[in-house]
């Protein structure tokens, strides 16, 4: 029988705003390094961080749910001046968070 992949749950947030700032900085770094630095990258990182912070303040700790929230809410963002889209941003956030937890984002192994 195939076992489902267990959820990845983040530790309860002591300071969501500080987490959001950290995420924004790391996402902006990722965006700027992935292709070329663009002015829109700051707005993308800021918006993704706002979504993340709000979700964390509402008590969301499940990484999958956080990723879905970012994909859903970033659909209304204007990506016309960017190489990226909502799925790339949500996946990057997931990778950044997994790395911070010491989990290999490629294979899911600690």
C-alpha positions as CSV (number, residue, x, y, z in Angstrom):
1,X,0.0,0.0,0.0
2,X,1.3,3.4,-0.9
3,X,1.7,5.8,2.0
4,X,0.7,9.4,1.6
5,X,3.4,12.0,1.8
6,X,3.2,13.5,5.3
7,X,2.5,17.2,5.6
8,X,5.3,19.6,6.4
9,X,4.3,21.8,9.3
10,X,6.2,25.0,10.2
11,X,6.9,25.8,13.8
12,X,4.3,28.1,15.4
13,X,5.2,31.6,14.5
14,X,6.5,33.8,17.4
15,X,6.9,36.8,15.2
16,X,5.1,36.6,11.8
17,X,6.2,40.1,10.8
18,X,9.9,39.2,11.3
19,X,9.3,35.9,9.4
20,X,7.7,37.9,6.6
21,X,10.7,40.3,6.4
22,X,13.1,37.4,6.3
23,X,11.0,35.7,3.5
24,X,10.7,38.9,1.5
25,X,14.5,39.4,1.6
26,X,15.2,35.8,0.6
27,X,12.5,35.7,-2.1
28,X,13.8,39.0,-3.6
29,X,17.4,37.5,-3.6
30,X,16.1,34.4,-5.4
31,X,14.1,36.4,-7.9
32,X,17.1,38.6,-8.7
33,X,19.4,35.6,-9.1
34,X,17.1,33.4,-11.0
35,X,17.0,35.6,-14.1
36,X,18.0,39.3,-13.9
37,X,17.2,41.9,-11.3
38,X,14.0,43.7,-12.2
39,X,12.1,46.5,-10.4
40,X,9.0,44.3,-10.3
41,X,10.8,41.7,-8.2
42,X,10.5,43.9,-5.1
43,X,6.7,44.2,-5.5
44,X,6.4,40.4,-6.1
45,X,8.5,39.6,-2.9
46,X,6.5,42.1,-0.9
47,X,3.1,40.8,-2.0
48,X,4.1,37.1,-1.4
49,X,5.4,38.1,2.0
50,X,2.2,39.9,2.9
51,X,0.2,36.8,2.0
52,X,2.5,34.6,4.0
53,X,2.4,36.9,7.1
54,X,-1.4,37.1,7.1
55,X,-1.7,33.3,6.8
56,X,0.8,32.8,9.6
57,X,-1.1,35.4,11.8
58,X,-4.3,33.4,11.2
59,X,-2.5,30.3,12.5
60,X,-1.7,28.5,9.3
61,X,1.4,26.3,9.7
62,X,1.0,23.7,7.0
63,X,3.4,24.4,4.2
64,X,1.0,23.0,1.5
65,X,-1.8,25.3,2.6
66,X,0.6,28.3,2.6
67,X,1.7,27.5,-0.9
68,X,-1.9,27.2,-2.1
69,X,-2.8,30.5,-0.5
70,X,0.1,32.2,-2.2
71,X,-0.8,30.7,-5.6
72,X,-4.4,31.7,-5.2
73,X,-3.8,35.2,-4.0
74,X,-1.0,35.9,-6.4
75,X,-3.3,35.2,-9.4
76,X,-4.6,38.7,-9.1
77,X,-1.0,40.1,-9.2
78,X,0.1,41.7,-12.5
79,X,3.0,39.6,-13.7
80,X,3.1,41.3,-17.2
81,X,6.5,42.9,-16.4
82,X,8.1,39.8,-15.0
83,X,9.4,36.4,-16.2
84,X,7.6,34.8,-13.2
85,X,4.0,33.8,-12.4
86,X,2.1,32.8,-9.3
87,X,3.2,29.1,-9.4
88,X,6.9,30.0,-9.7
89,X,6.6,32.3,-6.7
90,X,4.7,29.8,-4.5
91,X,7.3,27.1,-5.4
92,X,10.2,29.5,-4.6
93,X,8.6,30.3,-1.2
94,X,8.2,26.6,-0.5
95,X,11.9,25.9,-1.5
96,X,13.1,28.8,0.7
97,X,11.1,27.6,3.7
98,X,12.1,23.9,3.2
99,X,15.8,25.0,3.0
100,X,15.4,26.9,6.3
101,X,14.0,23.8,7.9
102,X,16.9,21.7,6.6
103,X,14.8,19.7,4.2
104,X,16.1,19.0,0.7
105,X,13.5,20.6,-1.5
106,X,14.4,18.3,-4.4
107,X,13.7,15.0,-2.7
108,X,12.0,15.9,0.5
109,X,14.7,14.3,2.7
110,X,16.2,15.9,5.8
